[in-house]
Amino acid sequence: MYNVFWISVIALFVSVVISYFFISHCGHSVHSVLDCSKAVTMANNGILLISNAAKAHKFCSKVSNHVKKILYISYNEGTDCALKVLNKQNVDIYSKTTDYSNLDVRLILKPRGSFNKIKTNHPIDLILYDTDAFKKGDNLANLIENGNKDIEQVPIAHLDSHNPDISNEEPVKTFEYVALGGTFDRLHNGHKILLSQAVLRATKHVTVGVTDVNMIKSKILWELIEPVERRIANVLEFLTDINPDLEYHVLPIQDLYGPTKDDPRYQLIVVSEETQRGAVKINEKRKENGLNPLETYTISLAADQKRSPIEEDKVSSSNQRIRLLGTLLREPKPNPDIPKWPYVIGIAGGIASGKSSITEKLKKKGATVINCDLLAHELYKPGLPLNRTISATFGADVITERGEVDRQRLGQIVFGDKAQLERLNSITWPAIAEEVVARVRRAGEGGARVVVLEAAVMVRAGWHRLCHQLWAVIVPPEEAIKRIQQRNNLTEEQARQRVEAQPANSEHVAEAHVVFSPYWSYEFTQDQVDRAWEQLADILKRH
């Protein structure tokens, strides 16, 4: 009897502990809104089906950790105030999700009742649904055009959601033809607000002008901006995801006007606070052409809570490009034309770009450095074949009394004269490449694991083909000119000739796996190198 009593007490105690753990886990977890009776698969792309748009942001923040790439949000509401609610939710979602997630969130702006199936540009792997809108057991896969019948469906428990106060909100005025423009590099949440506000106000057609090459060169790290074709494709994909019912015209533009300057159909232009002046100039041009002015809708800039001291306050493509520095932009491909070891990194960059500062930092991390420019100078020494060839080609005046190549005199001949520079390159580049191969081999035999080749003409000379990866170093051309003037005591014109005689930044970046810019502080440059070296260590483990 005594044993039975204690066995009962112990069993009761265990059951209480288990119940407490279960309730605690389901009630206090950050994902407590999900059904705790089953494990939720981490999906690539998911869709959140909610009963009304007012719940969008609150639910989004709860389920974001269950989707890796894209989270679509679709609501079931068709009330008269739907546009006002969406107008507010659109800003809330894209402003606030930037703070806690890198997830690509897309709020579908058409309520589910207005079309038969939800069509998305990416396949749906997971359906998360609001229990206020659907019952457990409903086959929601029927709502998804590119889903499958067995797609995982997870209910979301009731979540108190107060409708936003929209009593003081201006009515959302709509127009048949709406226009907007921008760079739209690496589509971010600021872009999504701008595009969504245009779509909300359009009943028939939206035109998006995407700035082409001649309009982007004033931007920070413009060389890292995606090709205009890719930017156009990304914009069009987003637009057709959030509302497939409208007509869209997404085109490259070479000036701020685009088609708005002479097309009478446009009625509204959507701009951000910093591009309001552009709308004024467009209306001035329309007036010149005898057209009615466009109405203007201005959105506020979304604050970037993750910004560093050198970045802009707003969510911007410039901040995203700065964060790409020191990261792997593209996966390196195996190079069957060179030995597997040592692992060779080519460092490319124009004159005064800061290549030497980068290679010095890599040297401190253990890399063996071969400076191709200094190597050329060694091959210029008296008695060597390259010395004699240069003398025969450019005249005895380029040889000093000691028999050495006068590099300053040679520079005066070739800089500013493309034909002479090509003659010099055709002589020196093959000789340097041959010596580089020999020195890399000797470095490997001596135990070097990573060899860094530094050269201003790495890409143009084709030496990057001797490397497993190419890393590029860039600064704005005007910054390079200032550095050369100070370092070499040259005039601005002389410095400019030297910069323009070398490959442009964009030529290096087009081939680079990693890009650095020693344009800001020493500490930020070191951060870039640290990131690149950590990534390189991971690659070397697999190499």
KAFEN-V574095 format. One record per backbone hydrogen bond with DSSP energy under -1.0 kcal/mol. CO is the residue of the C=O (numbers start at 1). NH is the residue of the N-H. If there is no record, write none. Layout:
# KAFEN-V574095
co->CO nh->NH
co->CO nh->NH
This chain:
# KAFEN-V574095
co->1 nh->5
co->2 nh->6
co->3 nh->7
co->4 nh->8
co->5 nh->9
co->6 nh->10
co->7 nh->11
co->8 nh->12
co->9 nh->13
co->10 nh->14
co->11 nh->15
co->12 nh->16
co->13 nh->17
co->14 nh->18
co->15 nh->19
co->16 nh->20
co->17 nh->21
co->18 nh->22
co->19 nh->23
co->20 nh->24
co->21 nh->25
co->22 nh->26
co->23 nh->27
co->24 nh->28
co->29 nh->32
co->31 nh->34
co->33 nh->157
co->35 nh->38
co->43 nh->68
co->44 nh->69
co->44 nh->70
co->45 nh->125
co->46 nh->72
co->47 nh->128
co->48 nh->74
co->49 nh->130
co->52 nh->55
co->53 nh->56
co->55 nh->59
co->56 nh->60
co->57 nh->61
co->59 nh->63
co->60 nh->64
co->63 nh->66
co->64 nh->67
co->66 nh->43
co->69 nh->104
co->70 nh->46
co->71 nh->106
co->72 nh->48
co->73 nh->108
co->74 nh->50
co->75 nh->112
co->79 nh->82
co->81 nh->85
co->82 nh->86
co->83 nh->87
co->84 nh->88
co->85 nh->89
co->86 nh->90
co->88 nh->92
co->89 nh->93
co->90 nh->94
co->91 nh->95
co->92 nh->96
co->93 nh->97
co->96 nh->99
co->97 nh->101
co->103 nh->105
co->104 nh->71
co->106 nh->73
co->111 nh->114
co->112 nh->115
co->118 nh->145
co->126 nh->47
co->127 nh->154
co->128 nh->49
co->129 nh->156
co->130 nh->133
co->130 nh->134
co->135 nh->138
co->138 nh->140
co->139 nh->142
co->140 nh->143
co->141 nh->144
co->143 nh->118
co->148 nh->151
co->152 nh->127
co->154 nh->129
co->155 nh->35
co->156 nh->131
co->166 nh->169
co->175 nh->203
co->176 nh->205
co->177 nh->267
co->177 nh->268
co->178 nh->207
co->179 nh->270
co->180 nh->209
co->182 nh->211
co->188 nh->192
co->189 nh->193
co->190 nh->194
co->191 nh->195
co->192 nh->196
co->193 nh->197
co->194 nh->198
co->195 nh->199
co->196 nh->200
co->197 nh->201
co->199 nh->202
co->201 nh->175
co->204 nh->247
co->205 nh->178
co->206 nh->249
co->207 nh->180
co->208 nh->251
co->209 nh->182
co->210 nh->253
co->212 nh->215
co->213 nh->216
co->216 nh->219
co->219 nh->222
co->221 nh->224
co->222 nh->225
co->227 nh->231
co->228 nh->232
co->229 nh->233
co->230 nh->234
co->231 nh->235
co->232 nh->236
co->233 nh->237
co->234 nh->238
co->235 nh->239
co->236 nh->240
co->237 nh->241
co->238 nh->242
co->239 nh->243
co->242 nh->109
co->247 nh->206
co->249 nh->208
co->251 nh->210
co->253 nh->212
co->257 nh->260
co->263 nh->266
co->267 nh->295
co->268 nh->179
co->269 nh->297
co->271 nh->299
co->272 nh->275
co->275 nh->279
co->276 nh->280
co->277 nh->281
co->278 nh->282
co->279 nh->283
co->280 nh->284
co->281 nh->285
co->282 nh->286
co->283 nh->287
co->284 nh->288
co->285 nh->289
co->286 nh->291
co->287 nh->290
co->295 nh->269
co->297 nh->271
co->299 nh->273
co->302 nh->315
co->304 nh->307
co->308 nh->311
co->313 nh->304
co->316 nh->320
co->317 nh->321
co->318 nh->322
co->319 nh->323
co->322 nh->325
co->324 nh->327
co->335 nh->338
co->343 nh->451
co->344 nh->468
co->344 nh->469
co->345 nh->453
co->346 nh->471
co->347 nh->455
co->348 nh->473
co->350 nh->353
co->354 nh->358
co->355 nh->359
co->356 nh->360
co->357 nh->361
co->358 nh->362
co->359 nh->363
co->360 nh->364
co->362 nh->367
co->363 nh->366
co->368 nh->452
co->370 nh->454
co->371 nh->375
co->372 nh->376
co->373 nh->377
co->374 nh->378
co->375 nh->379
co->378 nh->381
co->381 nh->384
co->384 nh->388
co->385 nh->389
co->386 nh->390
co->387 nh->391
co->388 nh->392
co->389 nh->393
co->390 nh->394
co->391 nh->395
co->395 nh->398
co->396 nh->399
co->398 nh->406
co->400 nh->403
co->404 nh->400
co->405 nh->407
co->406 nh->410
co->407 nh->411
co->408 nh->412
co->409 nh->413
co->410 nh->414
co->411 nh->415
co->414 nh->417
co->417 nh->421
co->418 nh->422
co->419 nh->423
co->420 nh->424
co->421 nh->425
co->422 nh->426
co->424 nh->428
co->425 nh->429
co->428 nh->432
co->429 nh->433
co->430 nh->434
co->431 nh->435
co->432 nh->436
co->433 nh->437
co->434 nh->438
co->435 nh->439
co->436 nh->440
co->437 nh->441
co->438 nh->442
co->439 nh->443
co->440 nh->444
co->441 nh->445
co->442 nh->446
co->443 nh->448
co->444 nh->447
co->449 nh->343
co->450 nh->368
co->451 nh->345
co->452 nh->370
co->453 nh->347
co->454 nh->372
co->457 nh->461
co->458 nh->463
co->458 nh->464
co->462 nh->465
co->463 nh->466
co->464 nh->467
co->469 nh->346
co->470 nh->513
co->470 nh->514
co->471 nh->348
co->472 nh->516
co->476 nh->480
co->477 nh->481
co->478 nh->482
co->479 nh->483
co->480 nh->484
co->481 nh->485
co->482 nh->486
co->483 nh->487
co->484 nh->488
co->485 nh->489
co->491 nh->495
co->492 nh->496
co->493 nh->497
co->494 nh->498
co->495 nh->499
co->496 nh->500
co->497 nh->501
co->499 nh->502
co->504 nh->508
co->505 nh->509
co->506 nh->510
co->508 nh->511
co->513 nh->329
co->514 nh->472
co->515 nh->326
co->516 nh->474
co->517 nh->519
co->521 nh->525
co->522 nh->526
co->523 nh->527
co->524 nh->528
co->525 nh->529
co->526 nh->530
co->527 nh->531
co->528 nh->532
co->529 nh->533
co->530 nh->534
co->531 nh->535
co->532 nh->536
co->533 nh->537
co->534 nh->538
co->535 nh->539
co->536 nh->540
co->537 nh->541
co->539 nh->543
